[in-house]
């Protein structure tokens, strides 16, 4: 986003320089975030795009017109409704087994969002603990931990994930654990860098002089200041995990074939890409739509959670 002048301006009766003072209650903080979001039109668009996927996943039983696993070979490979041979009974057409593509897309959103949310939750939790301890303790412990993290990050990520998935087998829980564990080094490195900067700050030195032990300093004084950077990173990593889950599904290493997921739909549609391109195009567009929306939201969160931009009218 383009930077503008940082001179104080009245925003809802409060100058831009005093926005931090305004954020004392939940209502005032929400109002500030709302004003910041409204000024960033790409953030509004990204939020709407992401919310459509969330709503589809939550209300899938009411939105989907058919059972995603229901097969009807008499209506296999029906084109989308807007084509000459299409039918409005199947808005996005059907696949090679006569399953409604729109219904499978809606239910597939559940798989993608579940993997992305819980995978990032595990990765952020592990990375936060490991990175905070390494950054605060320093010394040989920090060197040992970072050596292991750098070794993991030096491996080709997708190849590493495929190797583990091939050993563990196809399961939604396995996919979540794989992404959660293999993605934690990224969060650990970001957390360590922030902790190295914060441990020299005044409030940490005050806590040390007051006799606080290191676990309390890390989790009571340092961790709350890590929420902003980690939330921003988590947003981008959720977008990446949707891509990786689809990649594993395309290779036949994600959830079982009976579970409707965008990756499985891509794998099934690749055989008919020339005669029936809508079978593979629909899940591909769904992946693009979701990832784009999350990236736009991530850009907005990066700005709104940056303390240097809190006082700026963007």
Rosetta blueprint (number, residue, H / E / L):
1 X L
2 X L
3 X L
4 X L
5 X L
6 X L
7 X L
8 X L
9 X L
10 X E
11 X E
12 X L
13 X L
14 X E
15 X E
16 X H
17 X H
18 X H
19 X H
20 X H
21 X H
22 X H
23 X L
24 X L
25 X L
26 X H
27 X H
28 X H
29 X H
30 X H
31 X H
32 X H
33 X H
34 X H
35 X H
36 X H
37 X H
38 X H
39 X H
40 X L
41 X H
42 X H
43 X H
44 X H
45 X H
46 X H
47 X H
48 X H
49 X H
50 X H
51 X H
52 X H
53 X H
54 X H
55 X H
56 X H
57 X H
58 X H
59 X L
60 X H
61 X H
62 X H
63 X H
64 X L
65 X L
66 X L
67 X L
68 X L
69 X L
70 X L
71 X L
72 X L
73 X H
74 X H
75 X H
76 X L
77 X L
78 X L
79 X L
80 X L
81 X L
82 X L
83 X L
84 X L
85 X L
86 X L
87 X L
88 X L
89 X L
90 X L
91 X L
92 X L
93 X L
94 X E
95 X L
96 X L
97 X L
98 X L
99 X L
100 X E
101 X H
102 X H
103 X H
104 X H
105 X H
106 X H
107 X H
108 X H
109 X H
110 X H
111 X H
112 X H
113 X H
114 X H
115 X H
116 X H
117 X H
118 X H
119 X H
120 X H
121 X H
122 X H
123 X H
124 X H
125 X H
126 X H
127 X H
128 X H
129 X H
130 X H
131 X H
132 X H
133 X H
134 X H
135 X H
136 X H
137 X H
138 X L
139 X H
140 X H
141 X H
142 X H
143 X H
144 X H
145 X H
146 X H
147 X H
148 X H
149 X H
150 X H
151 X H
152 X H
153 X H
154 X H
155 X L
156 X L
157 X H
158 X H
159 X H
160 X H
161 X H
162 X H
163 X H
164 X H
165 X H
166 X H
167 X H
168 X H
169 X L
170 X L
171 X L
172 X H
173 X H
174 X H
175 X H
176 X H
177 X H
178 X H
179 X H
180 X H
181 X H
182 X H
183 X L
184 X H
185 X H
186 X H
187 X H
188 X H
189 X H
190 X H
191 X H
192 X H
193 X H
194 X H
195 X H
196 X H
197 X H
198 X H
199 X L
200 X L
201 X L
202 X H
203 X H
204 X H
205 X H
206 X H
207 X H
208 X H
209 X H
210 X L
211 X L
212 X L
213 X L
214 X H
215 X H
216 X H
217 X H
218 X H
219 X H
220 X H
221 X H
222 X H
223 X H
224 X H
225 X H
226 X H
227 X H
228 X H
229 X H
230 X H
231 X H
232 X H
233 X H
234 X H
235 X H
236 X H
237 X H
238 X H
239 X H
240 X H
241 X H
242 X H
243 X H
244 X H
245 X H
246 X H
247 X H
248 X H
249 X H
250 X H
251 X L
252 X L
253 X L
254 X L
255 X L
256 X L
257 X L
258 X L
259 X L
260 X L
261 X L
262 X H
263 X H
264 X H
265 X H
266 X H
267 X H
268 X H
269 X H
270 X H
271 X H
272 X H
273 X L
274 X L
275 X L
276 X L
277 X L
278 X H
279 X H
280 X H
281 X H
282 X H
283 X H
284 X H
285 X H
286 X H
287 X H
288 X H
289 X H
290 X H
291 X H
292 X H
293 X H
294 X H
295 X H
296 X H
297 X H
298 X H
299 X H
300 X H
301 X H
302 X H
303 X H
304 X H
305 X L
306 X L
307 X H
308 X H
309 X H
310 X H
311 X L
312 X L
313 X L
314 X L
